[in-house]
Amino acid sequence: MFAIEREVLVEVDARALADTDLLTESEVERLALIDVDSLTDILAEIEALARVDSLANMLAESDSLVEVDSLTDVLAEIEALSNANSSASILAEVEVLVEADWLALTEAD
C-alpha cells in the first residue's frame, strides 16, 4: 500500500514539476515579450529624439544662414555708406583744393 501511495506521490510531484516548468516557460516568454516591447519603445524614443535633434540642427543651421545673410546685407550697406561718405569727403577735399588753387592763381594774376 505504501508503494502505491509512493508512486502516486511521485507522479503528483512529476506533474507539479511539469506544471512549474510550464509556468516558468510562460513567465520567461512573458518577460521576453515585455523586454521586446520595452526595447521597441526605447528604439522609438531614440528615433524620435534623433529626429528632434536633426530638426533642431536644421533649424539652427537655417537661423545661422539667415543671420549670415542679414549680416552680409548689413555689411554691404555699411560698406556702401562708407564708400558714399568717402566719396563725399574726397569730393569736398578736391573742391577745397581746387578753390585754393583757383584763389592762388587769381592772386598771382
C-alpha positions as CSV (number, residue, x, y, z in Angstrom):
1,M,0.0,0.0,0.0
2,F,2.8,2.3,0.8
3,A,4.3,1.5,-2.6
4,I,1.1,2.7,-4.4
5,E,1.0,5.9,-2.3
6,R,4.6,6.4,-3.1
7,E,4.0,6.0,-6.8
8,V,1.1,8.4,-6.6
9,L,3.2,11.0,-4.8
10,V,6.0,10.6,-7.3
11,E,3.5,11.1,-10.1
12,V,2.0,14.1,-8.4
13,D,5.5,15.5,-7.9
14,A,6.3,14.9,-11.5
15,R,3.1,16.7,-12.6
16,A,3.8,19.6,-10.2
17,L,7.3,19.9,-11.6
18,A,5.9,19.8,-15.2
19,D,3.4,22.5,-14.3
20,T,6.2,24.5,-12.7
21,D,8.3,24.1,-15.8
22,L,5.3,25.3,-18.0
23,L,4.7,28.2,-15.7
24,T,8.4,29.1,-15.7
25,E,8.5,28.9,-19.5
26,S,5.4,31.0,-19.9
27,E,6.9,33.5,-17.4
28,V,10.1,33.6,-19.4
29,E,8.2,34.1,-22.6
30,R,6.1,36.9,-21.0
31,L,9.3,38.6,-19.7
32,A,10.9,38.2,-23.1
33,L,7.8,39.9,-24.7
34,I,8.0,42.7,-22.2
35,D,11.7,43.1,-23.0
36,V,10.9,43.2,-26.7
37,D,8.2,45.8,-26.1
38,S,10.5,47.8,-23.9
39,L,13.2,47.7,-26.5
40,T,10.8,48.7,-29.2
41,D,9.6,51.6,-27.0
42,I,13.2,52.6,-26.3
43,L,14.1,52.4,-30.0
44,A,11.1,54.5,-30.9
45,E,12.1,57.1,-28.3
46,I,15.7,57.2,-29.6
47,E,14.4,57.6,-33.1
48,A,12.1,60.4,-32.1
49,L,14.9,62.1,-30.2
50,A,17.2,61.7,-33.2
51,R,14.6,63.3,-35.4
52,V,14.1,66.2,-32.9
53,D,17.9,66.7,-32.9
54,S,18.0,66.7,-36.7
55,L,15.2,69.2,-36.8
56,A,16.9,71.3,-34.2
57,N,20.1,71.2,-36.1
58,M,18.4,72.1,-39.4
59,L,16.6,75.0,-37.7
60,A,19.9,76.2,-36.1
61,E,21.6,76.0,-39.5
62,S,18.7,77.8,-41.1
63,D,18.8,80.5,-38.4
64,S,22.6,80.8,-38.9
65,L,22.2,81.2,-42.6
66,V,19.5,83.8,-42.1
67,E,21.8,85.6,-39.7
68,V,24.7,85.4,-42.1
69,D,22.6,86.8,-44.9
70,S,21.4,89.6,-42.6
71,L,24.9,90.4,-41.5
72,T,26.1,90.3,-45.1
73,D,23.3,92.7,-46.1
74,V,24.2,95.0,-43.2
75,L,27.9,94.9,-44.0
76,A,27.1,95.7,-47.6
77,E,25.0,98.7,-46.5
78,I,27.7,99.9,-44.2
79,E,30.3,99.5,-46.9
80,A,28.1,101.4,-49.4
81,L,27.5,104.2,-46.8
82,S,31.2,104.2,-46.0
83,N,32.1,104.5,-49.7
84,A,29.5,107.2,-50.2
85,N,30.9,109.1,-47.2
86,S,34.4,108.6,-48.5
87,S,33.4,109.8,-52.0
88,A,31.7,112.8,-50.5
89,S,34.7,113.7,-48.3
90,I,37.1,113.2,-51.2
91,L,34.9,115.4,-53.4
92,A,34.8,118.0,-50.6
93,E,38.6,117.9,-50.3
94,V,39.1,118.2,-54.0
95,E,36.7,121.2,-54.1
96,V,38.7,122.9,-51.3
97,L,41.9,122.2,-53.2
98,V,40.5,123.4,-56.5
99,E,39.2,126.6,-54.8
100,A,42.6,127.1,-53.1
101,D,44.4,126.7,-56.4
102,W,42.0,129.0,-58.2
103,L,42.4,131.6,-55.5
104,A,46.2,131.2,-55.7
105,L,46.1,131.6,-59.4
106,T,43.8,134.6,-59.2
107,E,46.1,136.3,-56.7
108,A,49.1,135.5,-58.8
109,D,47.5,137.3,-61.8
